[in-house]
Amino acid sequence: MQDVKSEVPYGTLDLMILKTLDSMGSLHGYGIARRIEQVAEGSLALNQGTIYPALLRLEQKGWIGSDWGVSENNRRARFYSITKPGKRQLMEEEANWQRTVATVSRLLQGAQ
């Protein structure tokens, strides 16, 4: 089978970032991107042009916060963590995603 990396489905990146920070704790942007790719088993490709604008947007909404720290290779990096409003948003995003998956599944089953 061919190794195909797809782009992140529209509207799911916020959910993936929030879930990653909720489960892994504080991470820098590169670590968040690599963790999402790892969980996706290589089927998604995230680059700086994708992850950092999303992190900025989530921080502006108050769903994540950030602090400067030192990465594992001794470089200065911004570490992100989920906030209480972010945890509430994560619950809402998860519920929305479950409804979307259920709807698409019903449509696919009905199309047979």
N, C-alpha and C positions, 0 to 999 in steps of 0.2 A: 504494500500500500504506500502511496506517495505521502511524504511528510509535508503537509500543507498547514501553514500558519495563517490564521485569519485575523482580521481586525476585530477589535472589541465591538460586540453588538451595541448599537446605539442605545443609550440610556442605562447601560449596565455597569459602566466604569465606576460611578459613585458607589453603587452597591458593593462592588468588588473591593474597592479601597476601604470603605467603612468596615466591611466584614473582616478584611485582613488585619486592620488595626485593632478591631475588637478582639480577635482571637490571638494575635501575635504580640500585642502591646506596641510600644513606641518603636518606630522604624524610620529610617531615612528613605527618600524617594526611590533611590535605586533598589533598596531592599524590598520596598513595597512592590515595585514592578517585577523583580525577580521572583518573589513569593507567589504573585498571581500567575506568572508564567509556569512556575513549578507545579502549582495546584492544577493548572489547565493542562498539565503534561505536555507542554510544548505546542499546544494547538493555538495559542494566542501569542502575538508579538506586541509588546509595549515598548515605545521609545520615549525619549525625553519630551518630544513634542506632544505626546499624548498624556503622560503621567503628570508632568509639572503644572500645566494649565488646570488640570482637574484638582490637584492638591490646592492650588491657589483659590479656585472657585469654592471648594469645600471649606477652606479656612475662612474665606470671606463670609460664608453663610453661618459660620460659628459651629460647624459640625466636627471640625478637627482643630487642634491647636498645634503650635510648633515651638521648639526650643533648639538653640544651637548646641551642638555637642561634637564629639570626636568619633569618627567611624572606626570600624575594625582595622582599617589600614592607615590609621593615624591621620586622617584628613578631617578638616572641619566640615561638618554636614548639619543640615537642618533635620531634626527628628520630629516626626508627626505622631500625634496620638488622638484618639477619638474623645470627644467631649460628651457631657450628659445629653445636650441636645442632639449630638451625633448618634448616640445610642438610641434615642427615640426615633430619629430619622431612619436608622438602620432597620428597626422593627417595621416601620411603615414601608420601606423599600422592599424588605423581604416579603411582606404580605402582598404588595403590588406584583412582585415577580411571580409569586405562587399563583395569583389569579391569572396573570398573563400566560404562564405555562399551561395551566388548566384549560384556558380558552383555546389556545393553539392546539393542544392535544385533542380537544373535542372536535375542532375543525378538521384536523388531519384524519381522525377516525371516521368522521362523517363523509369525507371525500372518497372513501374507498368503494 
